[in-house]
Amino acid sequence: MDPGTLANVAFAGVAVFAAILSGISLAAVRRTRSPRMGLVAAGFLLVTVQGIVVGVGLFQGGWDPLVLLLFTALFEAVVLLVLFLATLVR
């Protein structure tokens, strides 16, 4: 399997796993009405969007790898901020 196909499969797998975790956390938000759980769900949704966008960018090609790397870094920073807010801020 060539590295491009492997990268597509990896990002698709991450996106599917994050989507499953998003669904579970959104169900928990509806049950508990916790703002912190809402932030966790938002973090999982961001990872889902990141996996989809980067996966499409890799699959379609034509996107500069530096743009995809910058996009990934930006999303990771936002996810870390959301999880920080969800766990450590009162």
Secondary structure as a PSIPRED ss2 file (coil, helix, strand):
# PSIPRED VFORMAT (PSIPRED V4.0)

   1 M C   1.000  0.000  0.000
   2 D C   1.000  0.000  0.000
   3 P H   0.000  1.000  0.000
   4 G H   0.000  1.000  0.000
   5 T H   0.000  1.000  0.000
   6 L H   0.000  1.000  0.000
   7 A H   0.000  1.000  0.000
   8 N H   0.000  1.000  0.000
   9 V H   0.000  1.000  0.000
  10 A H   0.000  1.000  0.000
  11 F H   0.000  1.000  0.000
  12 A H   0.000  1.000  0.000
  13 G H   0.000  1.000  0.000
  14 V H   0.000  1.000  0.000
  15 A H   0.000  1.000  0.000
  16 V H   0.000  1.000  0.000
  17 F H   0.000  1.000  0.000
  18 A H   0.000  1.000  0.000
  19 A H   0.000  1.000  0.000
  20 I H   0.000  1.000  0.000
  21 L H   0.000  1.000  0.000
  22 S H   0.000  1.000  0.000
  23 G H   0.000  1.000  0.000
  24 I H   0.000  1.000  0.000
  25 S H   0.000  1.000  0.000
  26 L H   0.000  1.000  0.000
  27 A H   0.000  1.000  0.000
  28 A H   0.000  1.000  0.000
  29 V H   0.000  1.000  0.000
  30 R H   0.000  1.000  0.000
  31 R H   0.000  1.000  0.000
  32 T H   0.000  1.000  0.000
  33 R C   1.000  0.000  0.000
  34 S C   1.000  0.000  0.000
  35 P H   0.000  1.000  0.000
  36 R H   0.000  1.000  0.000
  37 M H   0.000  1.000  0.000
  38 G H   0.000  1.000  0.000
  39 L H   0.000  1.000  0.000
  40 V H   0.000  1.000  0.000
  41 A H   0.000  1.000  0.000
  42 A H   0.000  1.000  0.000
  43 G H   0.000  1.000  0.000
  44 F H   0.000  1.000  0.000
  45 L H   0.000  1.000  0.000
  46 L H   0.000  1.000  0.000
  47 V H   0.000  1.000  0.000
  48 T H   0.000  1.000  0.000
  49 V H   0.000  1.000  0.000
  50 Q H   0.000  1.000  0.000
  51 G H   0.000  1.000  0.000
  52 I H   0.000  1.000  0.000
  53 V H   0.000  1.000  0.000
  54 V H   0.000  1.000  0.000
  55 G H   0.000  1.000  0.000
  56 V H   0.000  1.000  0.000
  57 G H   0.000  1.000  0.000
  58 L H   0.000  1.000  0.000
  59 F H   0.000  1.000  0.000
  60 Q H   0.000  1.000  0.000
  61 G C   1.000  0.000  0.000
  62 G C   1.000  0.000  0.000
  63 W C   1.000  0.000  0.000
  64 D C   1.000  0.000  0.000
  65 P H   0.000  1.000  0.000
  66 L H   0.000  1.000  0.000
  67 V H   0.000  1.000  0.000
  68 L H   0.000  1.000  0.000
  69 L H   0.000  1.000  0.000
  70 L H   0.000  1.000  0.000
  71 F H   0.000  1.000  0.000
  72 T H   0.000  1.000  0.000
  73 A H   0.000  1.000  0.000
  74 L H   0.000  1.000  0.000
  75 F H   0.000  1.000  0.000
  76 E H   0.000  1.000  0.000
  77 A H   0.000  1.000  0.000
  78 V H   0.000  1.000  0.000
  79 V H   0.000  1.000  0.000
  80 L H   0.000  1.000  0.000
  81 L H   0.000  1.000  0.000
  82 V H   0.000  1.000  0.000
  83 L H   0.000  1.000  0.000
  84 F H   0.000  1.000  0.000
  85 L H   0.000  1.000  0.000
  86 A H   0.000  1.000  0.000
  87 T H   0.000  1.000  0.000
  88 L H   0.000  1.000  0.000
  89 V C   1.000  0.000  0.000
  90 R C   1.000  0.000  0.000
